[in-house]
Every structure is written in C-alpha cells, then in structure tokens.
Amino acid sequence: MADPFSIISLIEGSISLVVQCGSVAKSLSDITTNHKQANLTILSMVQEVDTLEFAWSRIRDWSQDYAGSGADVIK
C-alpha cells in the first residue's frame, strides 16, 4: 500500500490536471465563439457593401439618364 503522502500528491496532481484541462476547454470554447462572431460580422459587412454598391449603381444610372435628358443639373 502506498504511503499517505504519495496518495495526497497523486490526488493534487490529478486535480491540477483537471483544472488545466478545464482551462484549455474554456479557451477553445472562447476561440470558437469569437470565430463564429467574426464570421457573422464579415458576412454582415459584405452584405452592407453589396447594398452600397447597388445604391451607387442606381444613382449612376439615374444621373446618366438625367444628364442625357438635357435637364439642367444645377439651377
């Protein structure tokens, strides 16, 4: 049978490993969450840029039609 000091050391070492594993799991979870949020942010930004691009193309088309109609732009 092992002496009490060895048993206590084994228990302390096991607890330390469990705490470290929990810390690693938490860090990986945080990284995963941040990655998902970054992905959603990037997708949102792409959608906004697409909307702006569409709006500018409509403004360009309107201004070309307006200028082509012979109307005075500035009165």
C-alpha positions as CSV (number, residue, x, y, z in Angstrom):
1,M,0.0,0.0,0.0
2,A,1.2,3.5,-0.9
3,D,2.0,6.0,1.8
4,P,-0.4,8.8,2.6
5,F,1.9,11.5,1.1
6,S,2.1,9.7,-2.3
7,I,-1.7,9.4,-2.3
8,I,-2.2,13.1,-1.5
9,S,0.4,14.0,-4.1
10,L,-1.4,11.9,-6.7
11,I,-4.8,13.5,-5.9
12,E,-3.3,17.0,-6.0
13,G,-1.7,16.3,-9.4
14,S,-4.9,14.9,-10.7
15,I,-6.9,17.9,-9.6
16,S,-4.3,20.2,-11.2
17,L,-4.6,18.3,-14.5
18,V,-8.4,18.6,-14.3
19,V,-8.2,22.3,-13.7
20,Q,-5.7,22.8,-16.6
21,C,-8.0,20.7,-18.9
22,G,-10.9,22.9,-17.9
23,S,-8.9,26.0,-18.7
24,V,-7.9,24.7,-22.1
25,A,-11.6,23.7,-22.8
26,K,-12.7,27.2,-21.9
27,S,-10.1,28.8,-24.0
28,L,-11.0,26.7,-27.0
29,S,-14.7,27.5,-26.5
30,D,-13.9,31.2,-26.4
31,I,-11.9,31.0,-29.6
32,T,-14.7,29.1,-31.3
33,T,-17.3,31.7,-30.2
34,N,-15.1,34.6,-31.3
35,H,-14.5,32.9,-34.7
36,K,-18.3,32.5,-35.2
37,Q,-18.9,36.1,-34.3
38,A,-16.2,37.3,-36.6
39,N,-17.6,35.3,-39.4
40,L,-21.1,36.8,-38.9
41,T,-19.5,40.3,-38.7
42,I,-17.7,39.7,-42.0
43,L,-20.8,38.4,-43.7
44,S,-22.8,41.4,-42.5
45,M,-20.1,43.8,-43.8
46,V,-20.2,42.1,-47.2
47,Q,-23.9,42.5,-47.3
48,E,-23.7,46.2,-46.5
49,V,-21.0,46.7,-49.2
50,D,-23.3,44.9,-51.7
51,T,-26.2,47.2,-50.7
52,L,-24.0,50.3,-51.1
53,E,-22.7,49.1,-54.5
54,F,-26.3,48.6,-55.7
55,A,-27.3,52.0,-54.4
56,W,-24.4,53.7,-56.2
57,S,-25.1,51.9,-59.4
58,R,-28.7,53.1,-59.3
59,I,-27.6,56.7,-58.6
60,R,-25.1,56.4,-61.5
61,D,-27.9,55.2,-63.8
62,W,-30.3,57.9,-62.6
63,S,-27.7,60.6,-63.1
64,Q,-26.8,59.4,-66.6
65,D,-30.4,59.3,-67.5
66,Y,-31.0,62.7,-66.0
67,A,-28.0,64.3,-67.8
68,G,-28.9,62.5,-71.0
69,S,-32.4,64.1,-71.0
70,G,-30.9,67.6,-71.4
71,A,-32.1,68.7,-68.0
72,D,-30.0,71.3,-66.1
73,V,-28.4,69.6,-63.1
74,I,-27.8,72.9,-61.3
75,K,-30.5,75.6,-61.5
